[in-house]
Amino acid sequence: MTVSSSETSLSNICGHEHIREATPADAIDGVQPQWVAEPATTEEAASLLRFAHEAGLAVTPRGGGTKLGWGNPPERLDLIVSTARMNTMLEHASGDLVARLEAGTRLRDAQEVFARAGQWLPIDPPETDATIGGIIAANAFGPHRLRYGTMRDLLIGITYVLPDGTVARAGGRVVKNVAGYDLCKLFTGSLGTLGLLTEVIVRLYPLPAARRLVFAGGNAGHLHEVGQALQTLLHAPLVPGAIEVEWNRTNRLTVVFEGVEPGVIAQAERAAALLQPYAREPQILEDHELRPPADRLPPLSRLKIRLPVAALADDALIGGIRVRTWGGRSGGPLWGHAGSGILYRDTAGGEPKEQARVITDLREMVRSHGGSVVVQDAPIEVKRLLDVWDDAGDALPLMRRIKERFDPQRLMNPGRFVGGI
């Protein structure tokens, strides 16, 4: 099939104004597709994937584009299927705390609708322009993972298009839906390698009536023995919504409590008292924005480090992570979701080979403590020298079989996932 006939076929599916030739701005890790298509419905998306399947075109789904830097470089890429036009709130059953919405709906827009009913979807990744479908595909999360989990725990139904254009559904609109295989969890974090999400059903929670943050360290006062302070909090009879930590020139620890005001105040006061041995004058704040440290500068690589929570009290390990990733110095922040054992660290730059060596050495150290290191974002020159995903171990053969079952021609995001799947 010629290029012109392919473009005509794509235009016939979703309209000429919604198909265009790709530009360098559409490239993913230096691999530029031929076309970008924007379907408006599940049916149009199915027709696009059916055409791509018959023509042997490699496809990458795109939501808000906030996480296109995640994953390995694609082996090849012909067509980007954007969900930008699939952005409708289809149903909000506020009485049941359930919503059905198209996958291209931006999280911030959905939260505004939910908030008017005193509800929210308790997921808070730092990418404010992220879409619901993109968050699911990347299994993105933020500080509130500690209390509410990830999208795997909030997703109860999906409509998706398989690589051959077949439309399928899994789950339903009730929370206790356990019939059959849980494909909702399978698609969460699959990075668009199994199919294209078009509609999702999520469970919601009431907005908390009150919120308090206990803030220790920073410019307000010295915070020492961060790991021990964290362990003290985790072993106390408290129910925090999030615990954020930052090791830097001035260490910081932020604990979030949400719920009914008397209980929130009591828990915040108890947490502040527990932090007294470790921090000078812990503060109780009514509100405070939880956000990562200041933006890094290119060409740094951003690492996501997963550790057992108990390992965060190992000062030698934390110090080793900081030194190994910063050219033998401990400069720059190491931060993250301490209650979940998820930390983030930027490397100090340097030549690509040096960055790759630093990441490899760090992986060996972290694995010895039961953890893993994923390269969440990096220059293409670094990605070409290693697999950005850490070793999947015994799970990799199973993941390969699942990929083969769903996408035997390897047309959906080929090469970008774990082990080059």
N, C-alpha and C positions, 0 to 999 in steps of 0.2 A: 504494500500500500504506500503510495507516495505521500510526501509531507502535505501537499495541498489537499489531497483527498482526505487525509486524516483530520486536518483542520476543519474541513467541510463537515465531516461526520460529527466532530465534537460540537460544532456550531449548531447542527441540527438537534442535538440533545438538549443543550441549555441556552441556546440563543447566541447570535453572533456577538452581542455586546457583553456576553459573560464568558467568552473564550478569547484569550490573547496569547501572543507569542511571549515567551519568558524573556526576562532581562537579567543582567548580572546581579541585580538586587534580589532575584529569586533563587540564586544559587545556594546550595547547601554544602558547606565545606569545599567550595570551589567547583562543585559539580552543578552545571546549569541545565535545567530541563528545557524541553522544547516549548511546552505550553503550560498555561495556568487556566484552569476551568473552575467556575463557581456555580455549582448546582443549587437549586432553590428548594428541592424536595428530596425525600428518600428515593423516589422513583427515578428522578434525574441522576442522582448519585449512582444508583444501581445500573442505569444505562451507560454511564461513563465507565464504570469499572468493567462492565460486560464488554464494552468496546475495547478497552485497554487489554483485557484478557485475551480477546481474539486477535488483537494486533501485536501482542507480546510487549506491551509498553510497561515500563517500571513506573510505579505510582508512589507518591508521598502525600499523605493527608496533611493539611495545614489548617490550624485554627487561628489563634492570634499571632502565631509566629514567634512567640516569646521563648520557645525552647528548641528552636531548630538547630541550635548549636550543640544540643545534647546528642550523645551517641557517636558511633564511628562514622567516617565519611561513607556515603552511599556508594555501592559498587557501580550503579548506574541510575539515571533518573531521566524520565521522559515527560512525565505529566504530574503537576501538582494539582490536587483536588482540594480547593479551599472551601471551608464551611462558612465563609463570611456572610452568605445570604441565608443561612439556616440558623436564624437567631431569635426564634419566637418562643415565648413562654406559652406552651400549649395548654397547661392546666396547673392550677395551684389550689389544691384541696387543703386549705388552711386548717380545717377542722380535723383532718387526718394527718397533718404534718407531712404531707407528701407533695411533690411537684414533678411535672413532666415537661421537659423542655428540649428544644433542639440543641444539638451538640455545639453549634457555633455561637451559642449565647455566651456573652462575656460574663464572667463571675460577678463583676461589680454591678452590672445591670440587673442580674438576677437577685443579688443581695438587696438592692434598692426595693424591688417588688416584695421580697420576703419581709423586709423590715417594716413595711406599711401594715403588715399583719402581726407585727411583734415576733417575727421568726427570723431564722438565718440558717444558712448551710454552713456548718462549722468547719470550714476549710479556708486556710489563709496563706496561700503561697505568696512569695514576695512579688511575683509578676502580676501587676495590677490589671494588665490587659489580657490576661489568660482567658481562654474559653473553657467551658465545662468539658468539652470533648478532649481538649488538649491536656487539661489537668488529669483526666482519667488516663489518657494514653501514657502520660509521663509519670503517673502516680505522684504528682507534686503535692507538697504539703507545707505547712508552716508551724508556728509555735503551738497551736492548739491540737496538734497530733497527740500530745500526751494524754489528753482527756477524751478526745472524740475519735481518735484513729485517723486513717487516711480515707481516700475515696473508696477503697475496698470495703470499708465499713459503712459507708453512707449511700452506696449505690445499690438499688434494689431491682432495677430493670433496665434493659438496653434494647434498642433496635440497631442493627448493624448490617452492613453490606459486605458479603464475602468477596474475595478477589475475582471470582467468576461472575459477579453481579447478582448473586442470590441474596435476597433480603431475608433476614432471620431475626427472631426475638428471643430474649431470655429474661427470666425473672418476671416481675409484675409490679403492681402498684400497692401491694401490701408488704409490710416489713417481714412477716413470717412466711416467706415464700421459699420453700426448700425442695421443691420437686426437681428432679433431674440434676445434671451437672451445673455447677455454679459458674456459668460463663461470664457473669459480671466480674468476678474476681480474676478470671483468666485474661480478660481484655484489659483490666486495670494494670498499667505499667508495661503493656506489650509494645509500646512505642509505634503503634500503627502498623505492626508487622503481620497481623492476623486479619485485618479488615478495617472498614471505615465506620465509625460510630456516627449515627445520624440523630437518634433521639435517646434520651436518658430519663430515668425516674430515680429521684433521690429522696432520702428521708431528711426531714428538717428538725430543728430544735427551737424551743422558745428562746428569744433573746434574754440574756440574763438581766434581772432587775437591778443588780448592783455589781460594781467591779472595783477591786482594789489591787494595787501592785505594791509589792514590797521590793524596794530597790536598795541594793547594797553595793558599795564601791563607787567607782568613777570619781568624779571631782568632789563628790559629797563626803568621801571618806575612804580610808584604806580598807581593802578586802584581801585577806591572806588565807592560805589553805582552802582554796576554792573547792577542790574535790571533797575535802572533809565536810565543808559547809553544805555541799550538795547532798552528801550521804546522810547528814543529820536531818535535812528536810525530807528526804525520800523515806526515811524510816519513822517519821513522825506521823501521828494520826491526822493528816491533812489531806485535802483533795484539791490540789492546784490544777488550774486549767492549762498552765504552761510554766515551764522553768527555762529561762534563757540565760546563757552564760557567755562571757567574753574574757579571754585571757589576752592582755595587751599591756601597754605601759601602766594603765590603771585598770585593774580587773573589775568586772561587773557581774552581778547576779540579779536577775529580775524574776520574781515569782508572781504569778497572776492567780487571783481568786475571783470567782464569779458565781452569782446565785442570788439568794435572798439576803438582803442587806445585813441583818444581825449576824448571820452565820459567816458572811464574807468578812465583816469587820473583826469578828472573833478569831477567824483563821489567820487573817493578816497580822493581827497583834501577836498571835502565838508564833508565827513564822519570824517576825521581827525579833522577838525575844530569843528564839533559837539561833538567830544569826549574830547576836551580840558578841559571842566569843570570837567571831571571825571578822567582824566588820565594825567600823566606827560609825555610829549613828545611822543604822538602817532607816530608810524613809518609807512611810506608807503614803502612796499617792492614789488619788481618785482616778486618774487617767494618765496614760503615758503610752506613746506609740512604740510598738515593738517592731524594730526594723534592724537589718544587718548593719555592720559598720559601713563607713563611707565607701563609695565605689572605688574598685581597684583600677589600675591603669594597664592597658595592653603593653606587652604581650603575655601577661600572666596567665597561668592555668588555675582554674578553680577546682578544688578537690572536695568530694563529699566523703567523710570518714565515718564509718559506722563502728561503734564499739559497745561492748557490754557496759551498762551504766556504772557498774562497780569499778571499771577500769578508769573512769574519769577521776578517781581519787588517787591514781598512781602519778605522783608528781614527776617521776623520771620519764614515764611514757609521754605525758603531756609536754614536758620540756623537750623530749626527743623529737616529737612531731614538729614543734615550733622551729627547732634548730635545723632539722634536716630539710625543711621546706623553705628556708630563708637564708640560704648561703652560709650556713654555719653560725648564724645569729638568730636571736629569738624575736626579731622585730616583726611588726605587722600583727594583725589580730588573728586569733583562733577563736571561733565563735560557733554557736549553734543551739540546738534544742537538747539541753542537758538531760531533761527527764526522759528523753527517748534514746539517748546515746548517739545522736547525730550531730557531727561537727563539720564545719566548713573552714577551708584554709586556702589561701592563694599562695602559689609559689612565688619566689622572688625574681622570676624571669631568667635570663641567661639564654644560651644557645639551645635550640630544640633538643639536641642529644643530651645536654646536661639536664634539662628539665625531665626528659624521659628517664634518665638514670636516677634522678631524685625520686620520681614517682615509684619506680621499681623498688628502690631501697626502702621507701616508706611502706610499701605494701608488705614486704617481708616482715618488717617490725610490727605492723598492725596485725597481721595474720597471727603472729605468735601470741597475741593477746585476745584472739578470738574475734577479730574485726575484719573489715574490708575497706578498700579505697576505690572509689569510682571517680574518674576524671569527668566532672560535670560539664566543663567548658575548657577549651584549649585552642591555641592556634593550630591550623591544619598541619603544620610541619611537625608538631608534637604528636598529633593523632596518628600520623603515618608511621610512627616508630613504636607504637604499642596499642593494645586493645584498651579502650577507655573503660570498659567494664572489668571488674575484677574477676578472678577465677570463679566460675559457676560450679565447679566440682562435679559431683555425681548428677546434678540436676541438668547439666547441659545435654546429654543424650535424649532425655525426655523432652526438653524444650525443642530440640531439633525435630523430633517426631511430631510434636504438635504443629510446628511450622509447616512441615511437609504435608500434614493432614489438611490444614486450612489453606495453604498456599503452595501447592506442589511446583508451580512454575517460578516461585520466588520473585513475584512481581511487586509485593508490598514492602516498601522500604528495604530493599535487599542490602544486606551487609551492615546495617546500622545497629543491630541489637547484639546481645551477648553472644560471644563466640563467632561473630560475623554472620549471625542468622539473618 
